[in-house]
Structures are given as C-alpha cells and as structure tokens.
Amino acid sequence: MNAIRSFIAIELPKPIQLQLEGIINQLKGPRTSSLRWVPANNIHLTIKFLGDVSPNNMALLMDMLKSQVSRQPAFSITIGGLGAYPTPKRPRVVWIGIDAPPKLADLVHLVESETTKLGYASEDRSFSPHLTLGRVSQNATPEQVHQVAEVLAGYQVGELGKAEVREVVLFKSELRPSGAEYAPLLRVPLQKG
C-alpha cells in the first residue's frame, strides 16, 4: 500500500460553509482572477498537515489520536473577519479569522507534540487559526496582487457565527486535476463539556 497524503483538521458546520461560499462568490471577479479559490466544502481548520503517511505510521497515528486526542474537551469557536497573509497590502493567502478559547491551542500543542514523537516535523510558525478562502497564484503580477489587496480593503466580514468543535478528523487528501479531494479516515470525538 502506498503512502497516504494526510492532515488532521476540524470540520465546519454546513451553515458556515454556505456563508463562506457566499463570501467567495462576492469576492470573485476580474480584479481577483489571480486567486485560486478553495471550494467551500473543502474549507476546514487545519490542526496539522502531515504530508505522506506510510501505512505503518497510519496505524500509529490513529492509535495516538484515539488515545490522546479523545481525552481533550469539546469547545466552541467564533468565525469571522477577513484577512490576508503575509499582510493585507501584500496578500498571498486570503482567510477568514477564528476566535478560539485556549482549549484549541491546547489541542494543537498536544497534536504537535504527539506527531513529533512519531517522526513528523514540528511547525516553524506559531499556530494562527484561520480558514483559507483562496491563494494568490505564484505567477501573479505585482499589479494583480495590488488589485486583490484593493478588493480586500473594500470588503468587510463580520461575525459569521459559532461552531461547536466536538470531534477532530484525520483526512486523506488526493490531488486531482480538478483540485484536492478530501475523505475522512478517522473521526475522534472530544470529551463532552
């Protein structure tokens, strides 16, 4: 069996996905044509991107998630606000923000610590929870990047709502010509509050 491209994430409720789709549709246009938009049903809160996981490591990874992550408490997050990395004036990634309690940071730290023990590289950057809406093409001209920045500057996103985080999902990611396709491999329920 071949390696499986995988990541650990939190799924979003359908009503939030529909709102994100509406925002993407409003932002789409000639001035944002350099953006590759993420399909709304693929938008999730990534906790840890693992890359290629061998079949042997997949079993270890699933055991770790079941034994360690399942002990973490459920919590809620608030979704809203529009931003861009590295800055709104030089956008490369367009995102919607997430306001989360310390329980999310605790969960991310645990996953990071446990996956490092399994041999996965630890993240260089500190965790900054967000939902990626789109990425500016690497071939975008400075003018196209400037146009995206202008569109973002003129568009506001308030609070979209709250989402209850009751489980963590291990996903398989398959790259296709039409874009990435995600399929859940394991759902790990969190402790009820």
Backbone as CSV, one residue per row, in Angstrom:
resi,resn,N_x,N_y,N_z,CA_x,CA_y,CA_z,C_x,C_y,C_z
1,MET,0.847,-1.196,0.000,0.000,0.000,0.000,0.882,1.246,0.000
2,ASN,0.483,2.241,-0.750,1.271,3.464,-0.875,1.024,4.416,0.288
3,ALA,1.905,5.402,0.420,1.741,6.440,1.435,0.453,7.221,1.157
4,ILE,-0.140,7.719,2.224,-1.408,8.454,2.123,-1.161,9.893,2.553
5,ARG,-1.422,10.840,1.657,-1.276,12.266,1.978,-2.390,12.616,2.965
6,SER,-2.002,13.116,4.139,-2.982,13.271,5.225,-2.810,14.568,6.005
7,PHE,-3.878,14.935,6.688,-3.836,16.064,7.618,-4.906,15.860,8.688
8,ILE,-4.719,16.554,9.806,-5.653,16.497,10.932,-6.356,17.853,10.985
9,ALA,-7.685,17.842,11.079,-8.423,19.100,10.987,-9.742,19.048,11.750
10,ILE,-10.362,20.209,11.805,-11.704,20.369,12.376,-12.626,20.742,11.223
11,GLU,-13.705,19.978,11.068,-14.688,20.272,10.022,-15.577,21.430,10.470
12,LEU,-16.151,22.104,9.493,-17.064,23.220,9.768,-18.495,22.787,9.514
13,PRO,-19.441,23.356,10.269,-20.848,23.030,10.005,-21.287,23.587,8.641
14,LYS,-22.247,22.917,8.042,-22.737,23.285,6.710,-23.165,24.755,6.630
15,PRO,-23.908,25.312,7.620,-24.307,26.723,7.502,-23.107,27.679,7.386
16,ILE,-22.019,27.373,8.076,-20.815,28.211,7.981,-20.189,28.044,6.598
17,GLN,-20.124,26.806,6.100,-19.579,26.570,4.752,-20.368,27.352,3.705
18,LEU,-21.689,27.384,3.852,-22.525,28.116,2.895,-22.244,29.610,2.957
19,GLN,-22.028,30.143,4.153,-21.681,31.567,4.281,-20.323,31.851,3.635
20,LEU,-19.363,30.945,3.835,-18.039,31.115,3.220,-18.146,31.088,1.699
21,GLU,-18.994,30.194,1.189,-19.211,30.131,-0.254,-19.779,31.448,-0.775
22,GLY,-20.704,32.029,-0.015,-21.281,33.325,-0.395,-20.234,34.423,-0.432
23,ILE,-19.330,34.436,0.546,-18.258,35.438,0.580,-17.336,35.261,-0.626
24,ILE,-16.954,34.015,-0.908,-16.090,33.739,-2.069,-16.769,34.234,-3.345
25,ASN,-18.058,33.939,-3.497,-18.785,34.365,-4.704,-18.826,35.885,-4.835
26,GLN,-18.925,36.597,-3.700,-18.930,38.061,-3.745,-17.546,38.618,-4.072
27,LEU,-16.495,37.926,-3.648,-15.132,38.402,-3.898,-14.617,38.036,-5.289
28,LYS,-15.230,37.033,-5.907,-14.793,36.612,-7.252,-15.067,37.717,-8.259
29,GLY,-14.117,37.896,-9.152,-14.305,38.892,-10.199,-13.003,39.100,-10.945
30,PRO,-13.029,39.985,-11.939,-11.826,40.218,-12.750,-10.629,40.687,-11.911
31,ARG,-10.899,41.469,-10.863,-9.791,42.010,-10.052,-9.205,40.962,-9.105
32,THR,-9.895,39.843,-8.934,-9.368,38.771,-8.066,-9.126,37.493,-8.880
33,SER,-8.946,37.654,-10.184,-8.765,36.477,-11.042,-7.455,35.736,-10.767
34,SER,-6.521,36.375,-10.074,-5.252,35.710,-9.745,-5.389,34.811,-8.511
35,LEU,-6.571,34.814,-7.896,-6.805,33.969,-6.712,-7.332,32.604,-7.133
36,ARG,-6.773,31.557,-6.538,-7.319,30.203,-6.680,-8.173,29.979,-5.432
37,TRP,-9.468,29.891,-5.639,-10.402,29.780,-4.518,-10.502,28.335,-4.045
38,VAL,-10.670,28.169,-2.736,-10.877,26.842,-2.151,-12.373,26.546,-2.220
39,PRO,-12.778,25.379,-2.724,-14.212,25.044,-2.690,-14.709,25.077,-1.237
40,ALA,-15.857,25.664,-1.020,-16.357,25.856,0.354,-16.449,24.544,1.126
41,ASN,-16.792,23.450,0.448,-16.913,22.178,1.169,-15.546,21.602,1.550
42,ASN,-14.455,22.196,1.042,-13.103,21.772,1.419,-12.497,22.659,2.504
43,ILE,-13.193,23.726,2.881,-12.636,24.641,3.886,-12.790,24.022,5.266
44,HIS,-11.690,24.000,6.003,-11.650,23.399,7.335,-10.565,24.111,8.142
45,LEU,-10.518,23.845,9.425,-9.476,24.391,10.290,-8.397,23.319,10.437
46,THR,-7.274,23.520,9.757,-6.189,22.544,9.820,-5.469,22.646,11.159
47,ILE,-5.321,21.506,11.812,-4.555,21.430,13.057,-3.120,21.031,12.748
48,LYS,-2.954,20.068,11.832,-1.607,19.595,11.486,-1.635,18.964,10.099
49,PHE,-0.800,19.497,9.203,-0.617,18.864,7.896,0.525,17.859,8.048
50,LEU,0.270,16.621,7.688,1.248,15.550,7.883,2.027,15.221,6.622
51,GLY,1.426,15.445,5.459,2.065,15.032,4.222,1.843,13.548,4.009
52,ASP,2.815,12.875,3.389,2.680,11.446,3.095,2.905,10.600,4.344
53,VAL,1.908,9.779,4.665,1.964,8.900,5.839,2.040,7.452,5.340
54,SER,3.033,6.730,5.830,3.175,5.326,5.438,2.072,4.504,6.101
55,PRO,1.726,3.351,5.525,0.692,2.506,6.148,1.037,2.141,7.595
56,ASN,2.315,1.861,7.879,2.715,1.531,9.261,2.473,2.707,10.198
57,ASN,2.853,3.903,9.755,2.651,5.088,10.593,1.175,5.440,10.734
58,MET,0.365,5.090,9.732,-1.067,5.407,9.792,-1.706,4.723,11.001
59,ALA,-1.360,3.487,11.243,-1.908,2.766,12.403,-1.466,3.437,13.700
60,LEU,-0.188,3.824,13.796,0.326,4.510,14.991,-0.376,5.853,15.182
61,LEU,-0.556,6.561,14.092,-1.208,7.870,14.121,-2.651,7.738,14.618
62,MET,-3.369,6.766,14.084,-4.763,6.551,14.511,-4.832,6.164,15.986
63,ASP,-3.918,5.318,16.426,-3.890,4.935,17.848,-3.646,6.155,18.730
64,MET,-2.702,7.000,18.319,-2.403,8.210,19.094,-3.636,9.113,19.173
65,LEU,-4.304,9.312,18.048,-5.488,10.171,18.042,-6.570,9.616,18.964
66,LYS,-6.789,8.307,18.887,-7.821,7.680,19.727,-7.469,7.779,21.211
67,SER,-6.202,7.572,21.550,-5.821,7.542,22.972,-5.580,8.928,23.558
68,GLN,-5.002,9.841,22.787,-4.631,11.153,23.330,-5.658,12.248,23.032
69,VAL,-6.002,12.406,21.767,-6.896,13.494,21.375,-8.300,13.284,21.947
70,SER,-8.727,12.033,22.064,-10.072,11.749,22.571,-10.258,12.201,24.019
71,ARG,-9.173,12.482,24.722,-9.262,12.962,26.112,-9.470,14.470,26.209
72,GLN,-9.310,15.172,25.087,-9.418,16.629,25.093,-10.887,17.057,25.138
73,PRO,-11.162,18.193,25.787,-12.555,18.647,25.892,-13.057,19.321,24.615
74,ALA,-14.352,19.174,24.372,-15.007,19.888,23.273,-15.025,21.379,23.609
75,PHE,-15.187,22.214,22.596,-15.205,23.671,22.803,-15.901,24.313,21.614
76,SER,-16.085,25.617,21.665,-16.686,26.307,20.524,-15.734,27.394,20.034
77,ILE,-15.849,27.702,18.737,-15.048,28.751,18.118,-15.994,29.762,17.483
78,THR,-15.526,30.999,17.359,-16.287,32.044,16.682,-15.571,32.358,15.378
79,ILE,-16.340,32.430,14.301,-15.769,32.600,12.966,-16.176,33.956,12.414
80,GLY,-15.198,34.692,11.876,-15.493,35.985,11.277,-14.248,36.820,11.071
81,GLY,-14.386,37.863,10.285,-13.271,38.755,9.990,-12.484,38.268,8.788
82,LEU,-12.124,39.195,7.921,-11.388,38.871,6.698,-9.964,39.372,6.830
83,GLY,-9.002,38.577,6.371,-7.610,38.997,6.431,-6.794,38.333,5.349
84,ALA,-5.494,38.624,5.363,-4.593,38.040,4.370,-3.200,37.888,4.966
85,TYR,-2.516,36.846,4.528,-1.110,36.639,4.878,-0.270,36.940,3.642
86,PRO,0.929,37.479,3.741,1.577,37.917,4.972,0.985,39.210,5.521
87,THR,0.439,40.078,4.639,-0.251,41.288,5.090,-1.383,41.590,4.119
88,PRO,-2.391,42.357,4.554,-3.475,42.721,3.629,-2.989,43.520,2.416
89,LYS,-1.865,44.246,2.544,-1.348,45.026,1.416,-0.555,44.166,0.434
90,ARG,-0.069,43.001,0.893,0.660,42.063,0.031,0.056,40.664,0.209
91,PRO,-1.199,40.486,-0.198,-1.870,39.212,0.071,-1.297,38.053,-0.746
92,ARG,-1.123,36.943,-0.094,-0.773,35.676,-0.743,-1.835,34.630,-0.412
93,VAL,-2.352,34.703,0.830,-3.422,33.813,1.282,-4.533,34.689,1.847
94,VAL,-5.755,34.476,1.383,-6.928,35.213,1.879,-7.662,34.291,2.837
95,TRP,-7.994,34.820,4.035,-8.580,33.960,5.062,-9.694,34.644,5.837
96,ILE,-10.463,33.791,6.511,-11.465,34.223,7.491,-10.912,33.838,8.862
97,GLY,-11.056,34.739,9.821,-10.468,34.526,11.142,-11.280,33.613,12.043
98,ILE,-10.599,33.159,13.086,-11.218,32.300,14.096,-10.807,32.804,15.461
99,ASP,-11.799,33.004,16.313,-11.545,33.358,17.706,-11.842,32.093,18.509
100,ALA,-10.828,31.594,19.207,-10.976,30.305,19.896,-10.474,30.400,21.327
101,PRO,-11.012,29.552,22.188,-10.543,29.527,23.575,-9.180,28.822,23.652
102,PRO,-8.522,28.902,24.803,-7.236,28.219,24.983,-7.310,26.711,24.718
103,LYS,-8.503,26.127,24.796,-8.644,24.680,24.539,-8.171,24.311,23.131
104,LEU,-8.348,25.218,22.157,-7.868,24.934,20.801,-6.339,24.902,20.790
105,ALA,-5.715,25.888,21.430,-4.243,25.922,21.489,-3.713,24.681,22.205
106,ASP,-4.410,24.238,23.246,-4.004,23.024,23.974,-4.080,21.804,23.052
107,LEU,-5.151,21.714,22.271,-5.340,20.607,21.336,-4.236,20.604,20.281
108,VAL,-3.952,21.778,19.715,-2.908,21.897,18.692,-1.548,21.510,19.274
109,HIS,-1.259,21.977,20.481,0.019,21.653,21.132,0.151,20.143,21.344
110,LEU,-0.926,19.511,21.796,-0.910,18.067,22.017,-0.648,17.323,20.699
111,VAL,-1.381,17.689,19.647,-1.207,17.026,18.350,0.217,17.247,17.840
112,GLU,0.712,18.453,17.974,2.073,18.771,17.529,3.097,17.919,18.282
113,SER,2.939,17.844,19.588,3.860,17.077,20.425,3.816,15.588,20.084
114,GLU,2.621,15.046,19.949,2.464,13.608,19.693,2.905,13.217,18.278
115,THR,2.629,14.076,17.289,3.062,13.742,15.925,4.572,13.888,15.779
116,THR,5.176,14.794,16.529,6.641,14.921,16.520,7.281,13.638,17.039
117,LYS,6.672,13.047,18.069,7.171,11.773,18.605,7.109,10.669,17.552
118,LEU,6.145,10.788,16.619,6.005,9.789,15.556,6.916,10.091,14.358
119,GLY,7.688,11.178,14.456,8.659,11.480,13.407,8.252,12.558,12.422
120,TYR,7.140,13.253,12.670,6.727,14.325,11.770,7.372,15.633,12.203
121,ALA,7.768,16.439,11.244,8.431,17.709,11.540,7.484,18.625,12.305
122,SER,8.051,19.346,13.260,7.226,20.308,14.001,7.129,21.599,13.189
123,GLU,6.067,22.331,13.426,5.827,23.586,12.702,6.826,24.646,13.141
124,ASP,7.320,25.405,12.167,8.223,26.519,12.478,7.444,27.719,13.002
125,ARG,6.247,27.911,12.436,5.435,29.074,12.808,4.533,28.732,13.987
126,SER,4.188,29.762,14.750,3.208,29.539,15.809,1.834,29.383,15.162
127,PHE,0.945,28.659,15.822,-0.374,28.360,15.282,-1.219,29.626,15.236
128,SER,-1.807,29.899,14.098,-2.680,31.051,13.918,-3.962,30.543,13.257
129,PRO,-5.012,30.295,14.054,-6.217,29.673,13.484,-6.885,30.556,12.438
130,HIS,-7.146,29.976,11.268,-7.805,30.686,10.179,-8.394,29.666,9.209
131,LEU,-9.266,30.154,8.351,-9.877,29.343,7.296,-9.453,29.936,5.967
132,THR,-8.691,29.195,5.190,-8.190,29.699,3.913,-9.315,29.712,2.872
133,LEU,-9.569,30.910,2.321,-10.566,31.054,1.249,-9.918,30.897,-0.121
134,GLY,-8.700,31.411,-0.253,-8.033,31.360,-1.551,-6.570,31.722,-1.434
135,ARG,-5.827,31.367,-2.481,-4.396,31.663,-2.543,-4.107,32.409,-3.840
136,VAL,-3.293,33.451,-3.735,-2.886,34.200,-4.924,-1.901,33.334,-5.708
137,SER,-2.097,33.245,-6.992,-1.229,32.448,-7.860,0.224,32.912,-7.727
138,GLN,1.138,31.971,-7.768,2.559,32.308,-7.694,2.999,33.093,-8.921
139,ASN,2.242,32.991,-9.994,2.565,33.713,-11.234,1.904,35.088,-11.303
140,ALA,1.228,35.498,-10.226,0.523,36.783,-10.237,1.522,37.937,-10.358
141,THR,1.145,38.911,-11.156,1.986,40.109,-11.309,1.798,41.005,-10.085
142,PRO,2.732,41.930,-9.833,2.538,42.882,-8.731,1.221,43.648,-8.859
143,GLU,0.822,43.964,-10.102,-0.441,44.668,-10.320,-1.633,43.800,-9.887
144,GLN,-1.594,42.523,-10.207,-2.682,41.623,-9.800,-2.748,41.505,-8.279
145,VAL,-1.610,41.408,-7.633,-1.575,41.343,-6.166,-2.156,42.630,-5.588
146,HIS,-1.803,43.773,-6.181,-2.329,45.063,-5.731,-3.853,45.114,-5.893
147,GLN,-4.360,44.583,-7.004,-5.811,44.568,-7.226,-6.517,43.730,-6.165
148,VAL,-5.951,42.573,-5.823,-6.535,41.735,-4.763,-6.551,42.522,-3.448
149,ALA,-5.453,43.190,-3.140,-5.370,43.983,-1.905,-6.452,45.061,-1.871
150,GLU,-6.688,45.722,-3.007,-7.724,46.763,-3.075,-9.118,46.182,-2.851
151,VAL,-9.391,45.036,-3.450,-10.700,44.391,-3.268,-10.891,44.036,-1.789
152,LEU,-9.867,43.444,-1.170,-9.968,43.055,0.239,-10.167,44.277,1.140
153,ALA,-9.483,45.379,0.819,-9.591,46.594,1.636,-11.013,47.148,1.621
154,GLY,-11.734,46.897,0.531,-13.088,47.425,0.408,-14.173,46.447,0.822
155,TYR,-13.807,45.353,1.439,-14.789,44.318,1.783,-14.654,43.948,3.256
156,GLN,-15.748,43.992,3.960,-15.742,43.671,5.387,-16.529,42.385,5.648
157,VAL,-16.038,41.593,6.591,-16.756,40.393,7.023,-16.902,40.473,8.536
158,GLY,-18.144,40.488,8.983,-18.395,40.489,10.416,-18.381,39.062,10.962
159,GLU,-18.966,38.898,12.131,-19.031,37.562,12.732,-20.009,36.700,11.931
160,LEU,-19.546,35.509,11.558,-20.387,34.582,10.791,-21.144,33.616,11.693
161,GLY,-20.652,33.436,12.897,-21.320,32.535,13.824,-20.338,31.714,14.629
162,LYS,-20.919,30.853,15.455,-20.109,29.974,16.291,-20.206,28.549,15.761
163,ALA,-19.167,27.776,16.022,-19.179,26.364,15.644,-18.746,25.554,16.854
164,GLU,-19.517,24.528,17.143,-19.154,23.617,18.233,-18.142,22.610,17.703
165,VAL,-17.014,22.510,18.373,-15.969,21.557,17.974,-16.110,20.340,18.867
166,ARG,-16.690,19.282,18.313,-16.962,18.067,19.089,-16.104,16.887,18.641
167,GLU,-15.366,17.070,17.513,-14.514,15.985,17.034,-13.358,16.544,16.218
168,VAL,-12.336,15.720,16.092,-11.184,16.011,15.251,-11.162,14.921,14.188
169,VAL,-10.797,15.304,12.953,-10.860,14.362,11.838,-9.481,14.202,11.203
170,LEU,-9.109,12.948,10.964,-7.920,12.639,10.176,-8.403,12.466,8.743
171,PHE,-7.893,13.309,7.843,-8.320,13.296,6.447,-7.247,12.728,5.535
172,LYS,-7.710,12.108,4.471,-6.861,11.737,3.344,-7.068,12.820,2.295
173,SER,-5.989,13.252,1.663,-6.062,14.275,0.628,-5.503,13.703,-0.669
174,GLU,-6.326,13.689,-1.698,-5.873,13.219,-3.002,-5.865,14.390,-3.966
175,LEU,-4.709,14.622,-4.586,-4.590,15.717,-5.539,-5.070,15.246,-6.909
176,ARG,-6.030,15.969,-7.446,-6.606,15.643,-8.750,-6.459,16.875,-9.652
177,PRO,-6.577,16.696,-10.959,-6.509,17.865,-11.854,-7.565,18.925,-11.498
178,SER,-8.710,18.478,-10.983,-9.791,19.398,-10.618,-9.567,20.043,-9.248
179,GLY,-8.518,19.616,-8.527,-8.242,20.143,-7.189,-8.171,19.014,-6.178
180,ALA,-7.886,19.374,-4.941,-7.756,18.361,-3.888,-9.125,17.805,-3.509
181,GLU,-9.150,16.495,-3.258,-10.355,15.840,-2.739,-10.016,15.262,-1.377
182,TYR,-10.872,15.546,-0.394,-10.628,15.098,0.973,-11.628,14.022,1.359
183,ALA,-11.151,13.027,2.086,-12.025,11.971,2.594,-11.617,11.671,4.031
184,PRO,-12.583,11.614,4.960,-12.236,11.304,6.342,-11.768,9.857,6.492
185,LEU,-10.677,9.664,7.213,-10.165,8.327,7.527,-10.545,7.920,8.942
186,LEU,-10.620,8.923,9.837,-10.921,8.639,11.244,-11.533,9.880,11.875
187,ARG,-12.623,9.675,12.609,-13.248,10.757,13.384,-13.025,10.453,14.858
188,VAL,-12.475,11.422,15.578,-12.175,11.229,17.000,-13.023,12.184,17.824
189,PRO,-14.025,11.658,18.541,-14.865,12.529,19.355,-14.062,13.114,20.522
190,LEU,-14.363,14.361,20.867,-13.756,15.006,22.027,-14.665,14.779,23.233
191,GLN,-14.128,15.020,24.423,-14.906,14.842,25.660,-16.022,15.885,25.718
192,LYS,-17.189,15.471,26.092,-18.297,16.427,26.253,-18.000,17.322,27.459
193,GLY,-18.321,18.616,27.273,-18.039,19.596,28.317,-18.792,19.309,29.566
